[in-house]
Amino acid sequence: MLWLKAAHILFVMSWMAGIFYLPRIFVHFVEGKEAGEQVDRLAIMARKLYKFMTIMMMLAIGTGIWLWLAYFPLIAGWMHAKILFVVLMLVYHIWTKRRMKEMQEGHLDHSGVYYRWANEIPLFLTIAILILVVVKPF
C-alpha cells in the first residue's frame, strides 16, 4: 500500500505542477498579445501542458480512488471534506481547459491581473487538502 501512496503523491505533484503553471501561461499570453508580441508558441505550450496535466490528474484520481477503496471502512469526516476540495480542483481544471481553448482561438477575455489572481485558487485548495490529509482535524 505504501507504493500506491507514493505513486498517488507523485501523480498529484505532477498534476499540481501543471495546474500552477498553466495560468501563468495565460498571463504571458494576454500581456504579450497586448504588447504586440508573438504569442502563438504560448498557445502550443498551453495545449501540451494541459494534455500532460490531464493525464496526471486521471492517474492521481485513479490512485486516490484505489486508496479510498482500500481504506473505505476507516473514512472519517476529513475525507469527505478532502473529496469536496478535490472536486473543486477538478472544476478549476475544467476552467483551465476552457481558457486554453480560448487561447487556441487566439484570445483570452480577461487581463493579466485576473489570471494572476485566478492562479491563486489552486494554491488555497491545495493548502486545504494538505491540512486535511496530514492533520486530519475531524
KARABEL-V588165 format. One line per field, one symbol per residue. ss: DSSP state (a for helix, b for strand, c for the rest). phi: phi as a letter, one per 30 degrees, with the letter a starting at -180 (. if undefined). burial: # if it has 9 or more other ideal C-beta (glycine too) atoms within 8 Angstrom, else .. A space follows every 10 residues. Layout:
ss: ???
phi: ???
burial: ???
This chain:
ss: caaaaaaaaa aaaaaaaaaa aaaaaaaaaa aaaaccccca aaaaaaaaaa aaaaaaaaaa aaaaaaaaaa caaaccaaaa aaaaaaaaaa aaaaaaaaaa aaaacccccc caaaaaaacc aaaaaaaaaa aaaaaccc
phi: .ddddddedd ddddddeddd dedddeeddd dddddiddbd ddddeddddd dddddddddd dddddddedd cedcdcdddd dddedddddd ddededdddd ddeddjabcb dddedddddd eddddddddd dddddhda
burial: ...##.##.. ##.####### ########## ###.....#. .##.###.## .###.##.## #.##.###.. .......##. ##..##.### .##.###.## .###...#.. .#..##.##. .##.##.##. ###.....
